[in-house]
Amino acid sequence: MATKPGIPKGTRDFSPVEMAKRNYIFDTIREVFYLYGFQQIETPSMENLSTLMGKYGEEGDKLLFKIQNSGDYFSGLTDEELLSRNAARLASKFCEKGLRYDLTVPFARYVVMHRDEITFPFKRFQIQPVWRADRPQKGRYREFYQCDADVVGSNSLLNEVELVQMIDTVFNRFGIRVSIKVNNRKILTGIAEIIGEADKIVDITVAIDKLDKIGLDNVNAELASKGISEEAIAKLQPIIQLKGTNAEKLATLKQVLAGSETGLKGVEESEFILHAVEGLHVKSEVELDLTLARGLNYYTGAIFEVKAFDVQIGSISGGGRYDNLTGVFGMDGMSGVGISFGADRIYDVLNQLDLYPKEAVNGTQLLFVNFGEAEAAYVLPVLMQAREAGIRAEIYPDSAKMKKQMGYANSKNIPFVALVGETEMNEGKVTLKNMTTGEQTLVTPEELIAAIRK
């Protein structure tokens, strides 16, 4: 007996129903991107390893899928190198390309390569898969999609305001209630300065970022384990437990960070964004959250993260401001701000809350039953007329038993079936059956189209 085929761990097949749902997500996000003036680009699945290596840190480099060179890749290697069994060194000799790890580094490469063709500020979006040689587990895959939107070549905080609006628009279209959390890297830097631990900013923010998951006592224990003094931890308590409205939090921060120029700059930026957004009456909750510290080493200004209210799941969107996107490729001073929508997590949320519109999941709307050669010949022009009217329609290809054809319609959740026999052909009509109610009506092709559209 032949071995049943399989797929690599951390990858997935998607059924027609699942693809209909995923395309609903991608199409909704794409429409909103276009609505806000973003233009779509695509970059290759593979990049030169020289483009990817060293951009994600040592751990990130280990998670890159490397592509073996074609041809005799051993020809340039010495016996000594082969016998060394040094995997990293050998890979560098016979792997020149790798699968992209994210969309940000390829985007930076794209901007540098095409800078003479690009009009700045450049508003781009990408919806493409990325690959990571990670250990597969629930909710973590080796191949998954990212939906990124970035504005580069502008320092204006109006970009941040529009990104908050765009997040709000996307999740309102999905019907998902969310909280949009906002913070600023400069505020976090200022806090570290004020408590006298400026050099421990990474340790501080990594710890406080876990507040929701592990609780205050465990956060304080982690801070102490990193060598942060008891006095500094005590000073930190009122800051990370800061409550109240956004305006009240900002007012307190202005006093607390009075001795930090960087911190006050972060407060000023946050105040501008939050005040502007408040005036736009977005439907989602927008909250200043001082425990938010995503990608601290990467971001330099505003930071965003989106949490769903009605489902227990991690962030479903996030992003922020970075000051030097293209510096790693020798083009300094290109500031940008962007967000990424987690398509796979949004998929899970929409499934759990059953928020997919019926029309997004249903495929074929109308099936013409095939009773034979003459009937099929009569049906084909009516089928074409229905498709020209925008109705998703098909004819069963074989004149099989009625039970089999109706079973096909049921298994595909097709809501309407058209039946044509001798009577219908003589009268120039079609019998339309509603598969939900069982009701049958003799109609003209025009009436059939109107009924399905209704």
C-alpha positions in Angstrom: 0.0 0.0 0.0 1.4 3.4 -1.0 2.5 5.8 1.8 0.0 8.6 2.3 1.6 11.9 1.3 2.1 14.7 3.8 3.2 18.3 4.0 6.1 19.9 6.0 5.3 20.6 9.7 4.3 24.2 10.2 2.5 24.5 6.8 -1.1 24.1 5.9 -3.5 23.3 3.1 -6.6 25.5 2.8 -9.9 24.1 1.6 -12.2 26.1 -0.7 -14.3 27.3 2.3 -11.1 28.3 4.2 -9.8 30.1 1.1 -13.1 32.0 0.7 -12.7 33.2 4.3 -9.0 34.1 3.9 -9.7 36.0 0.6 -12.5 37.9 2.5 -9.8 39.0 5.0 -7.2 40.0 2.3 -9.8 41.7 0.1 -11.1 43.8 3.1 -7.7 44.9 4.2 -6.6 45.6 0.6 -9.7 47.8 0.0 -8.9 49.8 3.2 -5.2 50.2 2.1 -6.4 51.6 -1.2 -8.9 53.8 0.5 -6.1 55.5 2.4 -3.8 56.0 -0.6 -1.5 53.1 -0.3 -0.1 51.3 -3.4 0.6 47.6 -3.6 4.0 46.1 -4.4 5.4 42.6 -4.3 8.9 41.4 -3.7 10.4 37.9 -4.5 9.8 35.0 -2.2 13.6 34.6 -2.1 16.2 37.2 -1.4 20.0 37.2 -1.5 21.2 35.9 1.9 23.4 39.0 2.1 20.1 41.1 2.1 18.6 39.0 5.0 21.5 38.0 7.2 22.3 40.2 10.2 19.0 42.1 10.1 17.1 40.1 12.6 19.7 39.4 15.3 21.5 36.1 15.9 18.3 34.2 16.7 16.6 35.6 13.6 19.5 34.5 11.4 19.0 30.9 12.7 15.4 31.0 11.6 16.1 31.8 8.0 15.3 29.2 5.4 18.4 29.0 3.2 18.2 27.8 -0.4 20.9 25.4 -1.7 22.7 26.5 -4.8 22.0 24.6 -8.0 24.8 22.7 -9.7 28.0 21.3 -8.1 28.0 23.4 -4.9 30.8 21.2 -3.4 33.3 22.3 -6.1 34.5 25.4 -4.3 35.0 23.6 -0.9 38.2 22.1 0.4 38.3 18.7 2.1 39.2 20.5 5.4 36.0 22.6 5.2 33.8 19.6 4.4 35.3 17.6 7.3 34.9 20.5 9.7 31.1 19.8 9.8 30.6 23.4 10.6 27.0 23.8 9.4 26.8 27.6 9.4 30.1 28.0 7.5 29.2 25.3 5.0 25.8 26.9 4.4 27.4 30.2 3.7 29.5 28.5 1.0 26.7 26.7 -0.9 23.6 28.8 -0.1 23.4 32.3 -1.6 19.7 32.8 -1.3 17.0 32.4 1.4 13.2 32.7 1.8 12.1 36.1 3.1 11.7 36.2 6.9 9.4 39.2 6.9 8.2 42.0 4.5 10.1 44.9 6.1 13.7 44.1 5.1 12.7 43.3 1.5 10.8 46.6 1.5 13.9 48.5 2.7 15.9 46.8 0.0 13.2 47.7 -2.6 13.2 51.4 -1.5 17.0 51.6 -1.9 17.0 49.9 -5.3 14.1 51.9 -6.7 14.7 55.3 -5.0 15.0 57.1 -8.3 11.6 55.8 -9.4 9.7 56.3 -6.2 7.7 59.5 -5.3 8.2 60.3 -1.6 6.5 60.1 0.8 5.9 56.5 -0.4 2.8 54.7 0.8 3.2 51.0 0.1 1.4 47.8 1.1 2.3 44.2 0.7 0.1 41.0 1.3 2.5 38.1 0.9 3.7 34.9 2.7 6.9 34.8 4.8 8.8 31.8 6.1 10.6 31.1 9.4 12.4 27.9 10.3 10.7 28.0 13.7 9.5 25.1 15.9 5.9 24.7 14.8 3.3 24.9 17.6 -0.3 26.0 18.1 -0.7 29.4 16.4 2.9 29.4 15.1 3.6 28.4 11.6 6.7 28.1 9.3 4.8 29.7 6.5 2.2 32.5 7.1 0.9 35.7 5.5 1.7 39.3 6.6 -0.3 42.3 5.5 1.9 45.3 5.9 1.4 49.0 5.2 4.1 51.6 5.6 4.7 55.3 4.8 8.4 56.2 4.3 10.0 59.5 3.6 7.9 61.6 6.0 8.4 62.5 9.7 4.8 63.9 10.0 2.7 62.6 12.9 -0.3 62.8 10.6 0.9 59.5 9.3 0.5 57.9 12.7 -3.0 59.5 13.0 -4.1 58.0 9.7 -2.7 54.5 10.6 -4.9 54.6 13.8 -7.9 55.5 11.6 -7.0 52.8 9.1 -6.8 50.1 11.9 -10.2 51.3 13.2 -11.7 51.1 9.6 -10.4 47.6 9.1 -11.7 46.1 12.3 -15.1 47.9 12.0 -15.5 46.3 8.6 -14.8 43.0 10.1 -17.2 43.7 13.0 -14.4 42.9 15.6 -14.4 45.1 18.7 -10.8 46.1 19.5 -8.7 48.2 21.7 -5.9 50.2 19.9 -3.1 50.6 22.4 -0.6 53.4 21.8 2.8 54.1 23.4 6.1 55.8 22.4 9.7 54.5 22.6 10.8 58.0 23.7 8.5 57.7 26.8 10.0 54.4 27.7 13.5 55.8 27.3 12.5 58.7 29.5 11.2 56.4 32.2 14.5 54.4 32.2 16.4 57.7 32.6 14.2 59.0 35.4 14.6 55.9 37.6 18.3 56.0 37.0 18.6 52.8 34.9 19.0 54.3 31.4 21.4 51.4 30.3 18.8 48.8 31.4 16.0 50.1 29.1 15.7 46.8 27.2 15.4 44.7 30.4 12.9 47.1 31.9 10.6 47.2 28.9 10.8 43.4 28.2 9.7 42.9 31.8 6.8 45.4 32.0 5.6 44.2 28.6 4.7 40.9 30.4 2.5 42.7 33.1 -0.8 41.3 31.7 0.6 37.8 31.5 2.6 37.3 34.7 1.3 40.0 37.1 3.1 42.8 38.9 5.0 40.8 41.5 6.6 38.6 38.9 7.5 41.6 36.8 9.2 43.2 39.8 11.0 39.9 40.5 12.2 39.8 36.9 13.4 43.4 37.1 15.4 42.6 40.3 16.9 39.5 38.6 18.3 41.8 35.9 20.2 43.8 38.4 17.8 46.8 38.6 17.9 48.4 42.1 15.1 48.2 44.6 15.0 52.0 44.6 14.5 52.1 40.8 11.8 49.4 40.9 10.0 51.4 43.6 10.1 54.5 41.4 8.7 52.5 38.5 5.6 51.2 40.3 3.3 54.3 40.0 4.3 54.7 36.4 3.5 51.2 35.2 0.3 51.2 37.2 -0.8 54.6 35.9 -4.6 54.7 35.6 -7.1 57.2 34.2 -8.1 58.8 30.9 -5.4 59.4 28.2 -5.4 63.1 29.1 -4.9 62.3 32.8 -2.0 59.8 32.0 -0.3 62.4 29.8 -0.7 65.1 32.5 1.0 62.8 35.0 3.8 61.8 32.6 4.6 65.5 32.0 5.3 65.9 35.7 7.1 62.5 36.1 9.3 62.9 33.0 10.1 66.6 33.6 13.8 65.8 33.9 14.0 63.9 30.6 14.0 65.8 27.4 13.5 62.6 25.4 10.6 61.5 27.6 8.8 64.8 27.2 9.3 64.6 23.4 7.5 61.2 23.5 4.7 62.7 25.6 4.3 65.5 23.1 4.1 63.1 20.2 1.6 60.9 21.9 -0.5 63.9 22.9 -0.7 65.1 19.3 -1.7 61.6 18.0 -4.3 61.0 20.7 -5.8 64.5 20.5 -6.1 64.3 16.7 -7.7 60.8 16.9 -10.1 61.9 19.6 -11.4 64.6 17.2 -12.1 62.1 14.5 -14.5 60.0 16.6 -13.1 56.6 15.7 -15.3 53.8 16.9 -12.5 51.7 18.5 -11.1 52.3 22.0 -7.7 54.1 21.7 -5.7 53.9 24.9 -2.3 55.1 26.0 -0.6 52.0 27.5 2.8 52.5 29.1 3.4 48.7 29.4 3.3 48.4 25.6 6.9 47.9 24.4 6.7 45.8 21.2 10.0 45.5 19.2 11.7 48.0 21.3 15.1 47.9 19.6 13.4 48.3 16.2 11.0 51.2 16.8 12.0 54.8 17.7 8.8 56.7 18.2 5.1 55.8 18.3 4.2 52.1 18.9 0.8 50.5 18.2 -0.8 47.2 19.2 -4.4 45.9 18.7 -6.2 43.5 21.0 -9.6 42.0 20.4 -12.1 42.4 23.3 -14.3 39.3 22.8 -11.6 36.6 22.2 -8.6 35.5 24.2 -5.8 35.8 21.7 -2.6 37.8 21.3 -2.2 41.0 19.4 -4.0 41.0 16.0 -2.2 44.0 14.6 0.8 46.1 15.5 3.5 48.5 14.3 5.2 51.8 14.9 7.7 54.5 13.9 11.3 53.7 12.9 13.8 56.4 12.1 16.2 54.6 9.7 14.5 51.9 7.7 17.1 51.9 4.8 20.3 52.6 6.8 21.3 48.9 6.8 21.6 49.3 3.0 23.6 52.5 3.0 20.8 55.0 2.5 20.5 56.9 5.8 17.8 59.2 7.1 14.7 57.5 5.6 12.1 57.6 8.4 9.0 55.6 8.2 6.0 54.3 10.1 3.9 51.2 9.5 1.5 48.5 10.7 1.1 44.8 10.1 -2.3 43.0 10.3 -2.0 39.4 11.6 -4.2 37.7 8.9 -4.0 34.2 10.6 -5.1 35.6 14.0 -7.8 37.7 12.4 -9.0 34.5 10.7 -9.2 32.7 14.1 -11.1 35.6 15.7 -13.6 35.8 12.8 -14.1 32.0 13.1 -14.6 32.1 16.9 -17.1 35.0 16.7 -18.8 33.7 13.5 -18.5 37.1 11.8 -17.9 36.0 8.2 -20.7 37.4 5.9 -22.6 34.5 4.3 -21.8 35.8 0.8 -18.1 35.7 1.6 -18.1 32.0 2.3 -20.6 30.8 -0.3 -19.2 30.0 -3.7 -21.6 29.0 -6.4 -25.0 30.6 -6.1 -26.8 28.7 -8.8 -26.5 25.1 -10.2 -28.1 24.0 -13.4 -29.1 20.3 -13.3 -28.1 18.3 -16.4 -30.9 16.1 -17.7 -29.2 15.3 -21.0 -27.7 16.6 -24.2 -30.8 18.6 -25.4 -31.5 20.1 -22.0 -27.8 21.1 -21.6 -27.8 22.8 -25.0 -30.9 24.8 -23.8 -29.3 25.7 -20.5 -25.9 27.0 -21.7 -27.2 30.4 -23.1 -29.2 30.9 -19.8 -26.1 30.0 -17.8 -24.1 32.6 -19.8 -26.8 35.2 -19.2 -26.7 34.5 -15.4 -22.9 34.8 -15.3 -23.0 38.1 -17.3 -25.4 39.4 -14.6 -22.7 38.6 -12.0 -24.3 35.4 -10.6 -21.8 32.7 -9.7 -23.3 29.8 -11.6 -22.3 26.3 -13.0 -23.9 23.3 -14.8 -23.4 19.8 -13.6 -21.1 18.4 -16.3 -22.7 14.9 -16.5 -26.3 13.8 -16.9 -26.1 11.8 -13.7 -29.0 10.7 -11.5 -31.0 13.6 -9.9 -30.0 12.4 -6.4 -26.3 12.7 -7.2 -26.7 16.2 -8.7 -28.8 17.5 -5.7 -26.2 15.9 -3.3 -23.5 17.9 -5.1 -25.5 21.1 -4.6 -26.0 20.4 -0.9 -22.4 19.5 -0.3 -21.3 22.8 -1.8 -24.1 24.8 0.0 -25.4 26.1 -3.3 -28.6 28.0 -2.4 -30.4 27.7 -5.8 -30.8 24.9 -8.3 -32.3 25.4 -11.8 -34.2 22.5 -13.4 -34.9 22.3 -17.2 -37.0 19.5 -18.8 -39.3 19.2 -21.8 -42.0 21.5 -20.3 -39.5 24.3 -19.4 -37.9 24.1 -22.9 -41.3 24.4 -24.6 -42.2 27.5 -22.6 -38.8 29.1 -22.7 -38.6 29.0 -18.9 -36.6 27.4 -16.0 -37.8 25.9 -12.7 -35.9 27.6 -9.9 -35.6 25.7 -6.6 -34.7 27.4 -3.4 -32.6 24.8 -1.6 -33.3 26.4 1.9 -37.1 26.5 1.7 -37.7 23.8 -1.0 -39.9 26.2 -2.9 -40.0 25.7 -6.7 -41.1 28.4 -9.2 -41.4 28.4 -13.0 -39.6 31.6 -14.2 -38.1 33.2 -17.2 -34.3 33.7 -17.4 -34.8 37.3 -16.5 -37.0 36.5 -13.5 -34.4 33.8 -12.4 -31.7 36.4 -12.3 -33.8 38.9 -10.4 -34.9 36.3 -7.8 -31.3 35.3 -7.1 -30.1 38.9 -6.9 -32.9 39.6 -4.4 
